[in-house]
Amino acid sequence: AGDEDGARVPQALCCAALELVEICFASCGALVDKDIAASTLQALTQALLADLNSTAAPPDPSPEAGAVRLAGVKALWAAMLTPSACLPSTFAQALLVLRLASNDTCHQLRATSTLALAASATLLQPRAPTLFLPAQVEAPAAGAEKDEQAREQAQALSEARRGRDVAEQ
């Protein structure tokens, strides 16, 4: 991490700044102006994408660099989870960043980004049933008989296992 003059920003300072962004979005993300939230998400996405997708040199394997990337991914995830009326235009790029980070050498970064990807998939394509289910229709008698037979078979199997366990003791 550096500025226009080429001076290096200490990695501990980068981590602290990214952790503050994460805390801000996690604590009061719904209150953040949507333009500020979108621009923050875009800036985080671009910075992490440049770091993770660098072809000039392999990613820095030092623990400090992993900590900065981890703090960046956590801040990105918090920004992605901010309530919004519509998805920001950089959401797809943010998912790409998480996918790239899930292949990083840092174990914590891989775990966090994999969890974020799974949570994002669940939020984007929920699998829960609808809230308005039709009233349950009474099952025909044949179905009730099959249920009773299955219940009796399960009970007999359970008793047989208990008997076998007692015999083994």
N, C-alpha and C positions, 0 to 999 in steps of 0.2 A: 504494500500500500504506500503510495507516494503522492506528492502534489505536483503542480506544474513545474516547480523549480528542480524537481528530481530528488528532493529531500525525502527521506524515509520517515514515515509515521511509525512510532513504536507499535508493535503488534498488540501489546497489552491495552494501549489506548484504542485501537481499532476494535478489539473485543469488547471493551467497556461501552463504546459508542453503539455497537451493534446490539449489545444486551439492553441498552436503554431504549433503542428502537423496538426491540421485542417486548419489553415491559410496557411501553407506551401503547402498542397495538393490542397486547393481551389485556391490559387493564381498561383502556378506554377507547378501543378501536372504533366503536360505534359512534363516538363523538368526533372523531377526526374527519375533517372536511374530505369529501370524496375525491377532489382533485389532488389534494396533498397525499392521500392514501394511494391513489393511482400513480403519482409521480414517485413516491417512495418505493412502491412495488417495482416500478420500472427501473429505478436506479439500483436497487438491490439485485434485480434479475440481471441487469447488464454487467454489474461488477462481478457477481458470482459466475456468470457465463464466461466472462473474459478470463477469470482465474481458473475455472475448471476445464475450459476448452482451449487452453493455450497450446498452440502447436510449436511455438518457439522453444519452449523448454518444458520438461515434465513438471508436474506440480511439486511444490516444495514439500518434501516429506517430513520436515521438522514438526515437532509437537505444537510449536507456536503457530505455524501456518495452518495446521489442522484445527487449532482452537479458533482462529479467525474465520475459517470456512464454516466451522460448526456454528459459531455465533451468527454468521451471515445466513445460514440455512434456517436456523431457529427464528431469526428476525423475518426472513422471507415467508416462512410458514405462518407466523403470527399475522403478517400483512395479508396473506392469502385468506386467512380465516376471518378477516374483518367483515362484518355484515355490510352488504351492499345490495342495491336494487338490481344491478346487473354485474356480470363479470367484467373486470378490466381487460383491456385489449392485450395486455402482457401476461395474462394468466397461462396461456399455452406455453409461453417461453419459461415461465416460472416452473411449470411441470417438467419441462425439458431440463432445467437446472437441477431439479430434484432427482431426475432420472440419471443425470451425469454424476451427481454427488453420491448416488447409491452405489457407484462403482469406484469410489475413492479408496485410497489406502488407509485412511483413518477409520477405525472401527466405529467410533461414536458417530462420526459423520454418516457412515453407511447406514447405521441403525436408525438414526434420526430421519434421514431422507427417505428411507424405505417406509418408515412409519407415516411420514407426511404424505407420501404417494398413496399409501393404502387408505389413509383418512380422506384424502382428496377424491379418490375414486368412489369412496362410499358417499361422500357429500354430493358429488356430481351425478352419480347414478344410484340413488338409493334403491334398496331391494325390499323395503318394508311394504307390507300390505296397505291398501288404502284405508282411511279412517272410516269410510262409509261402506261397511260390508252389508250385504243383504242379510235379512233375518235367516237364521239357520232353519233349514227345512228338515222336518222329521224324517229320519231314515226309515226305509221299508223294513219289514219284519225279517226278511232274509239277511239283510245287513246286520241286524242285531244278533241273529243266531251265529253268524260268522265271527262277530266280535266276542261273543260268549265262548265259542270254541277256541279261539285264539288265546283268550284269557285263561281258560282251563289248561291248555297245552303249556303255556308259559308257567303256570303254577306247578304243574306236574314236573316240568323240567327243573324248576327251582328246588322242589322237594327232593328230586333225584340227586341233584348236586349237593344239597345239604347232607343227604344220607351218605354219599360218597366221601365227603369231607369228614364226617363223623367216623366212618369206617377206617379212614387213613390215619386218624389220630389214635 
